[in-house]
């Protein structure tokens, strides 16, 4: 059986229906993997902080990060628990959190 990844972009369309317009917002994306979902919405927010514990997938996401997104989209190899522990020291507010396939 071949793996199909949302060829109709229904995941992105649903994200926008549920979250509204992300233009200018700050987004925390948990479980971002290699950035598959990030590439569908990352052009709109003012800030994206995307975390995933898989270092190989994060490295792939960083390699394919469009240069125009540098400074706005950041990928970090960390679990949600690690993110939370760091956030206690330096709190950051986000307009929305995305948990795609992470729960």
C-alpha positions in Angstrom: 0.0 0.0 0.0 1.4 3.4 -1.0 1.5 6.2 1.5 -0.6 9.2 0.5 0.0 12.6 2.1 -3.0 14.9 1.8 -2.8 15.3 -2.0 -6.0 17.5 -1.9 -4.5 19.9 0.7 -7.6 19.2 2.9 -5.4 19.3 6.1 -4.3 22.9 5.3 -7.8 24.0 4.3 -9.2 22.5 7.6 -6.4 24.2 9.6 -7.4 27.6 8.1 -11.1 26.9 8.7 -10.5 26.0 12.4 -7.8 28.5 13.2 -8.8 31.4 10.9 -6.3 33.6 9.1 -2.9 33.1 10.6 -1.6 36.3 9.0 0.6 38.2 11.5 0.0 35.6 14.3 2.5 33.7 16.4 2.2 29.9 16.1 3.6 27.0 18.2 3.6 23.8 16.2 4.1 20.7 18.3 5.1 17.5 16.4 6.2 19.3 13.2 8.4 16.4 12.0 10.1 17.5 8.8 7.9 20.5 8.3 5.3 18.9 6.0 2.4 20.9 7.6 4.6 24.0 8.2 5.2 24.5 4.5 1.4 24.8 3.9 0.9 27.7 6.3 4.3 29.1 7.2 4.1 32.0 4.8 1.3 33.7 6.8 2.3 33.9 10.5 4.7 36.5 11.9 6.4 33.8 13.9 6.4 30.0 13.9 8.2 28.0 16.6 8.0 24.3 15.5 9.2 21.5 17.8 9.6 17.8 17.3 11.8 15.3 19.3 13.1 13.6 16.1 16.4 15.3 15.4 16.7 13.7 11.9 13.3 15.2 10.9 14.2 18.6 12.4 17.5 18.6 10.4 15.5 17.9 7.2 13.1 20.7 8.0 15.9 23.2 8.6 17.6 22.2 5.3 14.5 22.9 3.3 13.5 26.1 5.1 12.9 28.8 2.5 15.4 31.7 2.9 12.6 34.3 3.0 11.3 32.6 6.2 14.6 32.9 8.1 14.0 34.7 11.4 10.2 34.0 11.3 10.2 30.2 11.3 12.3 28.3 13.7 12.6 24.5 14.1 13.8 22.9 17.3 14.6 19.3 18.1 12.9 19.0 21.5 10.0 17.2 23.1 7.0 19.1 24.3 8.2 18.5 27.9 11.6 20.0 27.0 9.9 23.0 25.4 7.7 23.5 28.5 10.7 23.3 30.8 12.5 26.0 28.8 9.3 28.1 28.5 9.0 28.3 32.2 12.3 30.2 32.3 11.5 32.4 29.3 7.8 32.5 28.7 6.5 33.2 25.2 2.9 33.9 24.2 1.5 32.3 21.1 -1.8 33.1 19.4 -2.3 29.5 18.4 -0.8 26.0 19.0 -1.0 23.3 16.4 -0.8 19.6 17.4 -0.8 17.8 14.1 -0.7 14.0 14.7 0.9 14.7 18.1 -1.7 13.6 20.6 
